[in-house]
Amino acid sequence: DQLFVDLYTMLTNQVEKEATPTPDYLAQLAGPEDDPIAKGEGVGVFQWSNQFAGLEQISGLDFKFAPMPGPNVESGLFLKPGQFFSITKNSKEKEAAAKFIDFFVNDIEANKIILGERGVPVSSEVKEALKAEVSASRAEVFDYITWVEDNSSPMGSPDPAGAGEIIELLTNLSEQMSYGQITPKEAATTFRSKAESILNNQ
């Protein structure tokens, strides 16, 4: 539990020192346009890359990508597809479905219509062909993802059943720590106990 304690001690201290927003402040944000970085008031934000162009558009500012600070930068990130395709094993049209997925993923003309709206193309050939077609912001996303491909760790396994409850538990404990209602050590004990109970009851 020490890793949990160390992390949330640091995060709680940041709130106390007004280096990061309080839960009350965050609760008042109605949408991306209220985000401190969108208003030019924040230092940075940890977001999925596909939100980059939208933040620039909302704010009217020019942003730059940067890896998370700290040691082992080359392995601190992971790539996650913007969407997943699958074909059910009982489908009567497996071959047609496979052809559609191949078309959607690898056809350059099809992707010139989509223009990366569903995420950065996984095909390097498609990605390169689209760079001249997309906005400067989206082209920057393409370049960043190319960098991340060589500076990241493998994506983890799919979330287990009950993951939503665990995330909600962690969010609630995080807020309690920010308000000083519970210490990180107490939260770590509570989190482990309740998270194990959630997983065992699935």
C-alpha positions in Angstrom: 0.0 0.0 0.0 3.0 2.3 0.3 2.9 3.3 -3.4 -0.7 4.4 -2.9 0.2 6.3 0.3 3.2 8.1 -1.4 1.2 9.1 -4.5 -1.8 10.4 -2.6 0.3 12.2 0.0 1.9 14.1 -2.9 -1.5 14.8 -4.5 -3.0 16.0 -1.3 0.0 18.2 -0.6 -0.5 19.8 -4.0 -4.1 20.7 -3.3 -3.1 22.1 0.2 -0.4 24.3 -1.4 -2.9 25.4 -4.1 -0.7 23.9 -6.9 -3.7 21.9 -8.2 -7.4 22.7 -8.1 -9.6 21.7 -5.2 -12.5 19.2 -5.7 -14.9 22.2 -5.1 -13.4 24.1 -8.0 -13.4 21.0 -10.3 -17.0 20.3 -9.5 -17.9 23.8 -10.9 -16.4 23.1 -14.3 -19.3 22.8 -16.8 -17.2 21.5 -19.7 -13.8 21.7 -21.6 -14.3 25.4 -22.1 -14.0 25.9 -18.3 -10.8 24.0 -18.0 -8.0 26.3 -16.6 -5.8 25.4 -19.5 -8.5 26.4 -22.0 -8.7 29.8 -20.3 -4.9 30.2 -20.3 -4.8 29.9 -16.5 -3.3 26.4 -16.2 0.2 25.0 -16.6 -0.9 21.8 -18.3 -3.4 19.0 -18.5 -3.2 15.2 -18.7 -5.5 14.2 -21.5 -5.9 11.7 -24.3 -4.2 13.0 -27.5 -7.4 13.2 -29.5 -8.6 16.0 -27.2 -5.6 18.2 -28.2 -7.2 19.8 -31.3 -10.4 20.5 -29.5 -8.7 22.3 -26.6 -6.8 24.4 -29.1 -10.0 25.3 -30.9 -11.8 26.2 -27.7 -9.0 28.2 -26.2 -7.7 29.9 -29.3 -4.2 29.1 -27.9 -1.3 27.1 -29.4 -0.4 24.1 -27.2 2.5 21.7 -27.3 2.7 18.1 -26.3 5.0 16.9 -23.5 5.5 13.6 -21.8 4.6 13.2 -18.2 7.5 14.6 -16.0 9.7 12.3 -14.0 12.0 9.3 -14.5 11.6 6.6 -17.2 9.8 8.9 -19.6 10.3 6.4 -22.4 8.1 3.9 -20.6 5.6 6.0 -18.7 3.0 6.3 -21.5 1.0 3.7 -23.4 -1.0 3.8 -26.6 -4.7 3.0 -26.6 -6.8 2.8 -29.7 -9.5 5.4 -30.1 -11.9 2.6 -30.9 -11.9 -1.2 -31.1 -13.4 -3.3 -33.9 -14.6 -6.9 -33.3 -16.5 -9.6 -35.2 -18.7 -11.9 -33.2 -17.9 -15.6 -33.5 -21.5 -16.4 -34.5 -21.7 -13.7 -37.3 -23.0 -15.0 -40.6 -20.9 -12.4 -42.4 -17.4 -12.7 -40.9 -15.6 -12.3 -44.3 -17.6 -9.1 -45.1 -17.1 -7.7 -41.7 -13.3 -8.3 -42.0 -13.3 -6.6 -45.3 -15.1 -3.6 -43.9 -12.6 -3.3 -41.0 -9.7 -3.6 -43.4 -11.3 -0.9 -45.6 -11.9 1.4 -42.6 -8.4 1.0 -41.2 -6.2 0.8 -44.3 -8.0 2.5 -47.2 -6.4 6.0 -47.8 -9.4 7.5 -49.6 -11.8 6.4 -46.8 -9.5 7.9 -44.2 -9.4 11.2 -46.2 -13.1 11.4 -45.4 -12.6 10.6 -41.7 -9.5 12.8 -41.3 -8.5 11.2 -38.0 -11.7 12.0 -36.2 -11.8 8.5 -34.8 -8.2 8.6 -33.7 -4.8 8.6 -35.3 -4.6 6.0 -38.1 -2.8 2.9 -37.0 -1.4 2.4 -40.5 1.8 4.4 -41.0 1.0 4.7 -44.8 -2.5 6.1 -44.1 -1.1 8.4 -41.4 1.5 9.8 -43.7 -1.0 10.3 -46.5 -3.3 12.3 -44.2 -0.8 14.7 -42.8 -1.2 17.0 -45.7 -5.0 16.8 -45.5 -5.6 17.5 -41.8 -5.3 20.7 -39.7 -2.0 21.7 -38.2 -3.3 20.7 -34.7 -4.2 17.2 -35.9 -0.9 16.9 -37.8 0.9 17.6 -34.5 -1.1 14.8 -32.9 0.0 12.5 -35.6 3.7 13.4 -35.0 3.2 13.0 -31.2 1.7 9.5 -31.6 4.7 8.5 -33.8 7.0 9.6 -31.0 4.9 7.7 -28.4 5.1 4.5 -30.5 8.8 4.4 -29.7 8.5 5.7 -26.1 5.8 3.8 -24.4 4.9 0.6 -22.6 2.3 -2.0 -23.8 -1.3 -1.3 -23.1 -2.7 -3.2 -20.1 -5.4 -5.8 -20.3 -9.1 -4.8 -20.5 -10.6 -3.6 -17.2 -12.1 -6.4 -15.1 -15.8 -6.6 -14.2 -16.4 -4.1 -11.3 -13.8 -1.6 -12.6 -16.4 1.1 -12.6 -17.2 0.6 -9.0 -13.5 0.7 -8.1 -12.9 3.9 -10.0 -15.9 5.5 -8.2 -14.4 4.3 -4.9 -11.0 5.8 -5.7 -12.6 9.0 -6.7 -14.5 9.3 -3.5 -11.5 8.5 -1.4 -9.4 11.0 -3.4 -12.0 13.8 -2.6 -12.0 12.9 1.1 -8.2 13.1 1.2 -8.3 16.5 -0.6 -10.7 17.8 2.1 -8.6 16.4 4.9 -11.3 14.0 6.0 -9.1 10.9 5.7 -5.3 10.4 5.6 -3.7 8.7 2.6 -2.7 5.8 4.9 -6.3 5.3 6.0 -7.5 5.6 2.4 -5.0 3.0 1.2 -6.4 0.5 3.8 -10.0 1.3 2.9 -9.3 1.1 -0.8 -7.6 -2.3 -0.7 -10.3 -3.8 1.5 -13.3 -2.5 -0.6 -11.6 -3.0 -4.0 -10.9 -6.7 -3.1 -14.5 -7.1 -2.0 -15.8 -5.6 -5.2 -13.6 -7.9 -7.4 -14.4 -11.0 -5.3 -18.2 -10.4 -5.7 -18.2 -10.3 -9.5 
